[in-house]
Amino acid sequence: MSWTIIFDNWNVGVVGDGFMARDITFENKAGPVTRQAVAFRSDSDLSIVENCEFLGNQDTLYAHSLRQYYKSCRIEGNVDFIFGNSAAVFQDSVILVRPRQQKPEKGENNAVTAHGRTDPAQTTGFVFQNCLINGTEDYMALYYSKPKVHKNFLGRPWKEYSRTVFIHCTLEALVTSDGWMPWTGDFALPTLYYGEFENSGPGANVSGRVPWSSQILKEHVQVYSVQSFIQGNDWIPTSSS
């Protein structure tokens, strides 16, 4: 297998099957004028990323396409900071909201994810298993100073058939009771799939969730396993999975 690293309007971009990375920090320090701050973009099928950091602000990690596996990573950002249209599984990772770069004390709406599935026949989606959703120390200080103006959501639909699920994750207090936010108006709300299963923590109370999100049935959870969702048993080494 071969892969190529590309530097463009993101810090690092990967094209080609079988990319592997371990113990690396990918960071984009772009300021607010640039809006996006993509630290890493992947178009690598069968890619494995383990024990890496992804640091940025808006759009930190662009999991653009194909099958991707992230294990024990740390991902920081604020606006839609995990986005793309890949079939990606994130396991045992720490996902942290950062303060906005301009006037962070004023408050904001942050979405952790913005998945971009464009067709219901696509097998793409984001699966989070055993992950922690929280804020950085600086962000949590802001959040607790005025919780009503700092709102954080698990995701919003970038494209019409957006799909994202959180399974056995720890959702800390910064996750709003709504759980999920619209993109604009009712765009994609009838066609997306946003699901949760047996999450824990103060942000995991589903009683106030938006009606267009779902609670995954126990008999359907297996659909989102590494093997079923990305056929990982065929290409992820047992030391990683």
Secondary structure by P-SEA (a helix, b strand, c coil): cbbbbbbccccbbbbcccccccbbbbbbbccccccccccccccccbbbbcbbbbbbccccccccccbbbbcbbbbbbcccccccccbbbbcbbbbbbbccccccccbbbbbcbbbbbccccccbbbbbcbbbbbbcaaaaaaaaaccccbbbbcccccccbbbbbbcbbbbccccccccccccccccccccbbbbcccccccccccccccccccccccccccccccccccccccccccccc
